[in-house]
C-alpha cells in the first residue's frame, strides 16, 4: 500500500526575510506517517517547514517544501500511484501577489499587501481521484465546526474528514495531544476524546484501513 501525506505549514514569502505562515508544527502529519509505516505502508511524506527531524523509518520518504505551490507540485507527482491520500498540512490560503526582491523597509504607519489565492491542493487533486483511491482531509475549525467540515468533505471529494476545534483545550496547533471527530462520506461519525497525537494517528489509520477494499494476498 502506498500512502501520500502532507504535513506542517507552508510559508509564503513577502521578501527575502519575511513570510506569511501559521502555527502548524507538523506533529499530526508526522505521527500519521509513522502509524501508516508501522501498518506496513510505503509512505511519501511531503512536509512544509517544521522543526521535526525526518522520520527514521525506511518506509517513509520525506520531501521538504516551503510554499503551497511547491507542496502541490510534490503531491501531484505522488498522488497518481498512491492508494491513500492524507492532507494533514495547514496550507496557506493566500500568498502575496508580488514578492519584494529586497527586504521591505519600514516606511509610514501602514503597509498594504495584495494577496492572491493559493492552489487548493486537496480540491484540485480530488478532481482526479479514482474510485479505488481513498482521500482523507483535515478541518481545523473555530465555529460551526461540523457544518464546515461536512462542506469540505463534499467540495474536496474526501472519503473522510478529521475534524478538530481550536475551542477544545489541548487540541490543534502547538499541542502534543488532539481531540478529533471522524466524519465519513457515508454519514458515519466517530468521536475520540483527547489523547496523544500518536494515539490519534493510530485511530485514524485503523479507520482508513477498515474502509479500504480487501487486498488478496
N, C-alpha and C positions, 0 to 999 in steps of 0.2 A: 504494500500500500504506500502510495506517495501522498504527502501532505504539504501544502503550502501555507505558511503562517506569516502574516505581517505583524510587527510589534513596535512599540515605542512611539515617539512623536515624529513629526517632520519639522525641519527648520527652514523657513522661507526667508532668504536674505534680504535685508534692506540696503546694506552697504557691506564693505569688507569686514566689519566688526559687529554688526547688529543683525538680529533676525526676529521674525515672528514665530513663536512656538507655543508649547503648552507644558503642563506639569507631568505628562506621562513618563513613567520610569521604565516601561517595557517589561516589568516583572510578570504580569499576567501572560503575555505572549511567550516569554521565555519558559515559564512554567508549563505552558501548553506544549511547546516544542519538546521539552524533556518528557512529558507524560506520553505524548504520541510515540516518541522514540522508545520508551520503555515498553510500549504495547507492540513494538516491532516495526513501526513505520519508518520509512525514509523521509526525512523532513527537510524542506527548504525554508529556512528562517530568514526573512527579509526584515532587517532591523533599522529603524531610524536611530538618531544619536542617543545613546544611553551610556550609563556608567557600568553596565554589566559586562562581564567577560563573555566571550563566545562560549557556548555550551561545549563541554568536553566530549560528549557522546559522539562517536564517529558517525552515527546515523544522522546527525544534524549538520547540514551545510549552511553556514551563515554568510549572508551578503549584507554589507553595511552600506546604507544610503543616507542622504540628508534631506532632500526635498521630496515633495509629493510626486513631481514628475519622475524623479529617479526611482522612487518606490514603485510607481506604476509600471515603468519600463521593466523592472526586475520581476514584478508579479506577473505581468503579461507574458513574459518569456517562460515562466514556470507553470502557469495555470493550465495550459492545454494537456499536459501529461500528469497533472495531479488529480488524485481521486477525491481529496478533501481540500477545501479552501477555508482558511480561518482568518478573518480580517479583524485582528485584535489591535492594530495600530490606531493611534489617535492622529489622523491625518489633518493637517491644517486645511480649513475650508477655502481660505483665500491666500493670495500671495501678492506682493507689490507688483504693479504693472511694470515698473522700471526699477532696476537695482542700480543704486548710485555706484560709480566706479571708485569713488573715494569716500572716506568717512564723512558723513553728514555733520557739519559743524552747527553748533548752537547759534541760532540767529532769530531773534524775535521771541514772542511769548507763546506762539503756537506753531505746530508743524502739521501740514495736511498731507496725508498719504492716499494715493489712489490704489485700491485693491481690486483684483480680478479673481474670479472663481478658479480654484484648482480642479483638476480632473477628479471625478468621483471614482475612485479605484474600484470599489466593490460593485457599484451600479454599472459601470462600464463593462467590467468582466462578467457581471451577472447576465448581461445580454448574450453572452457567448456560452454560457454554462450548458453542458449536455445533461440529458436526463439521468445518466448514471453518476454524475458528479454531485457532491454534497457541499453546500456552502453555509458557513457559519459567520454571522456578524455580531458586533457588539454595539450596545446602545447605552451610553452613559448619559443619564438624564437628570434634570433638576425639578421638573414639573410634568404633570400628565404623563408619567413615565410609561405606563403600559400602552397607551394610545400611540405615543410617539414610536415606541419600539415595534408595534404591530405595523404601523405605517412604513417603517424602514424595512421590515421583513418583506412586505409586498413590493415596494418600489425597487428593491435591490435583488429580488429573486433569491432571497435566503431560504434555506430549509429550516434554520434555527437561529434565533437571536438570543444573545446573552444580555440580559438587562440588569444594570445596577444603577443605583441612585446616589448622588452626592449628598442627599439628605440622610442617608444611613451612616451612622458613626462607624468608622473603621473600614469603609468601602471606598472604592475609586482610587484616584491618584495618590501616590506617596505613601501607601499603606502596604504592609505585608499580608493583609487579610482582605477578604472581599465577601460580599453578600449578594448573590445573584438569583435571578429568576430566568428559567429557560422557557422561551416561547417558541412553539413549533408551527410550521406551516399547516399541519393537520389539526391545529387547535389545542394540542396538549400544552399544559403549563406545569412546570415543576419548580418549586421554591426551595432553595437551600439557605440555611442560616449562615451567619458569619463564621468563617473558618479561614485558615491559612490559604494563600493563593495556590500553593502546590496541591492542596486537597481539592480546591475548586477546580483546578485543571483536570484532575483525575475524574471528578464528577462529570465534567463536560466531555472528556474523551470517552468515558463509558457510555454516555448518552449517544454520542455520534456513532460509535462502533455498533451499538444496538440497532441503529437506524439504517446502516449500510446494507446493501444486498449481500447475501451469503456468498462466500467465495469457495468454490470447490478446490480441494487440495490437489 
